[in-house]
Amino acid sequence: MKLQHYLGGLEGLGPVSTETRVFVETWETRIFGIHTAMMALSSQLSLPATPSAFSSIWTWADLRTGAESLNPFDYFKYRYYEKWLGGISGYFIDKGYITAEELDALTEEYYADPSIPVPTAGDQAIDDRVVQYLVEGDSPKREAEVSFDFTVGDLVSIRNVPSVEHTRLPGFLRGKTGTVETVYDGAYVYLCDTGTDGIGAAMPVYCIRFEPEELWPTNAETNFSLYADLYAHYVESPRAVAAQAA
């Protein structure tokens, strides 16, 4: 499990950034635009075809996997959109759109002469698909038959699933106990299969309420609760935990 998955409750990490600007530097807007276009052109969507050469599946999960798989020292060193850039670049290399050597050569070329114009685009069909995607989105809700193991008020435990590059389970909730606050209607998928982490197929989602003393004994403020929306795979009966321990 990466250190960046365990930030909740850790001490000594320095002050929390209060930066309120969405984009601090101009280049960050381009990274955001590239990511948005990749999501809109992702091949699993039922949207109008375009002449784009991009033919892979790209989702928020792929972006997060690329960022969260970083060495923790790099993760905390780089800025937010630098981690996006690293995840996107690694994806293009892994999928064969460009080689690492070609990317390095282009980088050095622009470093040597920043005035070199960047390639231009502007195909209307691509622009239209991006706009349609932004309007319609990609809902994770699915019409699937699922069983709900818990109801509002049930006491539940959070599983300690195998460590992976990207997870939807905050590290500080692993092994903790909480109370079901909400049972969301329907079944929900994640944007990609997380492997041994267990997320991907359509399943119930629960909102779990945690008390601070349970999460951080003797070291937490009082008079508040923490709520987390968690996929059913992460949630189990405390009896099951006790049976495993025995």
N, C-alpha and C positions, 0 to 999 in steps of 0.2 A: 504494500500500500504506500502510495506516495505521501510525503509529508504534507503536500498541499491539500490533501483530502482531510487533514486533521486539524485545520486551523482553529475551529471553534473551541474557545476556552484556553488556547495556548497563551502563555505569558512570555514577555520579553521580546516580542517581535517588532517593537517600535510603535510609533503613533499610526493610527489609521489615516489614510489619505482622505482629505476632504475635497479633492478636485471635483468640480461640478461641470466642467466643460466636457461635452461628448467627444470632441476631437480637439486635441491640444496642438497637433501639427498637421499641416496640409496633407502629407502623405498618408495619414491615417484614414482620411476619407476615401482614398483609392482602395485601400485594403478592405474597408467596409463594403465598397461597391463591388469589388471582385467576389467577395464572399456571398453577397446577395445575389449576384448574377449566377454564380455556381449553384446556389440553392434553387433558383428559378429554373435553371436549365437541367437540373438533376433528372436522370433518365427514368426514375420511378413515377414521376408525375404525369398525369393525364392532361397535358396542356398541348397547344398547337406546336407542330414541329418547326424547327428553325434550321438555318444553315450552319449553326455553331458546330465546331469540331469537338466540343465538350460532350462526352457520351457516357459519363460515369454517374454514380450516385454520390451526392454530396449533401450532408445534412449538418445541423448544429452538432450532432454527436461526433461526426468526423472531425469537425473543427476542435471540439473540446478534447477529443482523444489526442490530437496532435499537440495541443498545448499542455495537457496534464501529464503526458508521457515524458515531458522534459525532466532532466535531472533537477531535483529541488533547488540546488544552488542557481541554476539557470532560470528556473521558474520565477524565483523571487528577484532575480537581477533584471530581467527584461520588462519593458513596459507592456501594457495590456495588448496593444495592437502589434507589438513585436512578436508576441506569442502567437497571435493570429497569423502573422506573416510566416512564422516558422512552420505552423501546422499546414497552411496552404501549400507552401513550397515543398514540404516533405510529401504531401499527397500527390502533387503533380509529378514528382520524381518516382514515387512508388507505382503510379499508374502508367508510367511511360510517356507522359506528355513532353517531358524534357529530362535530360540527364543532369546529374549533379555537376558534371564538368561543364556542360553548356550554361548552366545557371551561374556557376562561378565566373565563367568567361564574360558573360553579359554584365554581371555585377562589377567586375573590374573595368569593363569598358565604360560604364556609366560613372564609376568613381573617377576615372581618368578625365572624362569630359561630361560634366553634368548638364551641359547645354544640348546634348544629343536629344532630339525629339523622341518621345515615347510613341509606340505604335498607336494608331488611331482606329476607332471602330465606328459603329453607328448603324448597323443593320436594323431596319425598322421592325422586322419580325422578332428579332431578339429583344429589342426594347419593349415591344408589346407583350411578350411572354413574361418579362420581368415585372412589368406593371400589373399584369393579371395575377401573377403569383403574390405580389405584395397585397393585392386587394383580397384574394381568396384564401391565401395561406395554405397550410397542410395540416388538417386536424388529425390528432392522434386517436380520436375516439373511433371505435369500430363496432359494427353490429356483430357481436360474437356472444355465444352462450358461455357464461362463466359462473362459477359458484362463489358466493361470498362467505368466507369462514368466520367473519367477525361482524359484530353490530356495534352501534354507538354505545359507549360506556364500558366495553370490554377492555380488560387489562391485557396488554400484549408485550412481547419481547421482540427486540430487533436482532436479526441474525447477523452473524459475522461471516459474510460471504467471502469467497476467495478474492485475493487482491488482483486487480486488473489495472490497465492504463487509465481507463475512464469508468467512473461509477456514478450512479445517481444516489448513492447512500453516503452521507457525510460520515467521516470516520468517527467523530465524537458521539454518534448515536449507536454505534455497534455494541451489542451486548446490553443495551440499556432497556428500561421498561417504561412504557407510556400507556396512555388511555386513548381509545378510538374516539375521536371527536366528530368525524364526518365519514360516511361511506358514500363515495361518489357513484352516481348512477352510471351504469354502462361499463364497458371494457376499454382499456387504453393500451396502445402500443408505444414502444420507444422508437426513436428514429433509426436505430440500428440494433443489431444483436450484440450484446456486451459479453457473450461467451459465458465463462464460469460465473460471472457476476449475476447472471440469471435473468436479464431484462431483454425484451425484444418482442415476444409474442403478446397478444392482447390479454390483459389481466385486470383485475380490480385495482383501484387505487384508494388508499385510506389517508385521511388526515389524522395524524397522531399528536396528542398533546403530551409534552414532557415537562416535568417540574425541574427547575434549575438545581435543586439539591440532589436530584437523581443523576444529573449529568456531571455536575462539578461539586461533589460533597465538600462542605465546609468552606467553599470558595466561590460562592455565587450570591448575587443579589436576591432579595426576596420580592414577593408580591408581583410576580410575572410568570408567564408560561411560555414555552417555546413550541411552535407548531411546525410539523414537517409533513408534506405530502409524500407518501412512500408507496411504491409498487408492492403488490401483495407478496411477491417473492421475498421481500425483505422482512416480512412480518410473520411471526409465529406465536403460538400459545406459550405462555410461561411454563406450562406443564411439559411441553416438548423440550424446552431448555433443561428443565430439571431431570428429565429422563435421560437426556444425552450426557449430562454431568454424572449421573449415577452409573 
